[in-house]
Amino acid sequence: MGAGTGSFSAATQKKQQRGFTLAEVLITLGIIGVIAAMTLPTIIQNHKKAVLKTRFDKAHSILRQVVERFEYDSGGDLYGLYYYPYDENGEQLRRAFFSYFKGTKNEDILAEIKPYYTSAKNSTQSIHYCPASCCVNTGKKSYIVADGIMFLACARDNSINFVFDINGNSIGPNKWGVDLFDFDLGSDNKLDTNYACTQSNCGTYFGIRTTHVNDGIGCTTCAVQDPNYFKQIDY
């Protein structure tokens, strides 16, 4: 009885110590590869969205602080001092605005890198593109880069328009509501997102592809109001 038990135990241990065969290893590696191929794109995309969120928060904070100081130094009426309907005072506006970004470089936007034309996903239509007065002023100081963030300013549509690209115009996708955001300062001298967070104003937030004329502009409101905005956008 005892000897039989001992023989069974030895056989069991020998079986347990047997290594994996090459076929088993290859099958296991294949399964791991399939799982990685399925999950890696999602992991990468989620990381990109997390980076966009972090950079948006930083750019938004910088803009608010600069505009508050700018308005204070303008006697509390930044709008009255700098707004003209066709950006006639744009050069003075930008020079004053950019002066608050210490240690950064003023640059000209060249016509050949005019960046912001399409906000709708997979659309070639020019919809709510960044106007020439903001994005292309050859020979004028039209934007400033602070820690890779690009800031623009112009006067149009009854407001002073402040725009930032959270990763600069040299890095895509250069789309409203993804890395490009619009803020407006009206006659009340309050920095506002202006457009409601609706499907027609921010298609990317609702996971649709739209060519609506205002697509993307309302995304600024969505991004400010919803802490999970960048997790939900489709671009």
N, C-alpha and C positions, 0 to 999 in steps of 0.2 A: 504493500500500500504506500509505504513511504518512498520506496524507490521509484514507483510509478509517478508519484507527485513530483519528485526531483527531476525526472526526465522531461516531464511536461513543462516545468518551469524553465529549464535550460533551453528547450525548443522555442518557448515563447520569447525569451530574452534575445535569442538569436534572430528571431523574426523581427523584433522591435528595433534591433540595431541595423537592419538592412537599410542602405541609403536609397535615395531617389534614383530612378532610372533617368537616362537622358531624355526619353520621351516625356516623362512626367515633368521634368524641369522645363522643357520647351513649351509644354502645354500651359504650365503655370505662368511662364514669362509672356506667353501670348495673351493670356487672360488679363494680366497686369497691363500689357500694352494697349489692349482694347479699352480697358477702363480709363487709362490715362488719356487716350485719344478722345474719349467721350467727355471727360471732365476738365481737361486742361484748358480748352477754349473758354469755358465758363469761368474758370479761376482767373484767367488773364483778363477777361472782360470785366469781371467784378473788381479786379485791382485797378484797371484803368478808370472805372467809375469812381472808385474811392479817391484816386488821385485828383480827378476833376472836382470832386466835392471839397477836398482840402484846399485846392488852389482857388476855387470860387470863394470860399469863406475868407481866405486871406485877401484876395483882390477886393471883395466887398468891404471888408474892414478898412483897408487902405483908402478906398474911394471915399467912404463916409467921413473918415478923419480929415482927409485933405479938403473935402468940400466944406466941412464945418469950419475949418481954419480959413479957407478961402472966403467964405461968406462973412465971417467975423471981420476979416481984414477989409472987406468991401462995404463995411458999415451996415451990415445986415440986409443989404439989398443987392445981392449978386446979380439977380435977374435984371433989375433996372439998370445996372451999370454995364452989363455985357450983352444983353439980348438984342439982336437985330434980326428981322425975319429971314434974311438971306445970308446970314453969317458975315455981314459986312465988317463986323468987328472981330471976326474969328481969329485973326492973327494975334491981336492983343489978348483975347480970351485964352488962347492956347499958351501964349508966353507966360501969362500970369498963373495959369493952372499948373503948368509944368514946373514952375519955380518951386513948388512945394515938395517935389520929389528929389530930395537931396541924394547926391552921389550916384545919380542915374544919368543916362545919356539921351539927349534929344536927337532925334533923327528925322529925316524926311521920308515920306512914303512915296515911292516911285510908281509911276503909272503902270509899269510892267509887273508889279507885284500887287496890284489892286485886288484885295483878297476876298471880300465878302459879297458874293453874288447869289449864292443859292443856300436857302435854309431848309427847304423841303428835301427829305431823303430821296435820293435817286431822281431828282428833278433837275432839268436844265433850264427851267424858267427863272428869270431874274425877279425874285420876289423880295420885297422890302430890303433891298440891298443897302449897304452903308453908303450914304450919299457922298458925292464928290467933295462937298465942303468938309466932311469929316475924314474921309479915307484917302483922298488924293488931292494934295495941295503941293504940287511940284515947286520947290524953292521955299516952302514954308515949313516951320517946325510943326509937324502934324501928329506925331505920337511920341510917346516916351516909354521906355522899357524899364521896369522896376522888378528885379528878381525874376526876369523872364515874362513878366506880365506887361501887356501893352495897354496903354490908356489913350483914349482919344477924346476930343471935345469939339463941339460946334454948336451953333444956334440954328434951329429949324423947327418947323411945326409948332410954333408958339411956346417953345421951351428951349432951355439950354440943355443940350444932349451930351451926356457922358457915357462913354462906351469902354468896356475893357475886354480884352482877349486874355483868358487866364493862362495861356501857354505861348502867347506871341503869335504873330501871323505866319511865321516860318514853320510852325507845327500845326497840322490839321486837327480836326476836320474843318476848322474855320466856319462854323455854322452857328446861327442864332440858337440859343438854348442848349448848346453843348459846351462850347468853349468861348462863345461870344455873347455878351449880355449888354442890354441897353437900360440906362437910367435917365430920367428926365427931371429937370428942375424948372418948375413953372413960376408964375407970377407970385405965388405964395412963398417962394424961396424954400420949398421943401423938396428934398430928393425923393423921387417916387419911381415906382416901376411902371406906372401909368396904365398898362394894359391888364385886363382881367385874365386869370389863369383858366382859360377855356380851351376846348378842343380846337376851335378855329384859330385861336391865337397861339397855341402851343401844341401842334400835332405830335411832336416827338414825345411829349409827356404821356400821351394817351395811346402810344404804340401804333400810330397810323402814319401813312405817308400822304401828305397833303400838299397841294399847290395853292392853298388859300393865300391871298395877298398879305395877310398879317401873320402867317405861320412863323413861329419862332419868337416873335416879339413878346408875346405874353408869357414866354418861358421864364423870363426874369422874375415875374411875380410867383410863378410856381416854385422856382428854385429858392426864393427867399422864404416862402411860407411853409414848404414841405421839407423837413430834414431828410426824407428818403427820396427826394426828387431824382438824384443822380443814379439811384438804384433802379429806377423805373423807366428812365428815358430809353427810347429806341432810336439809335442812330447808326 
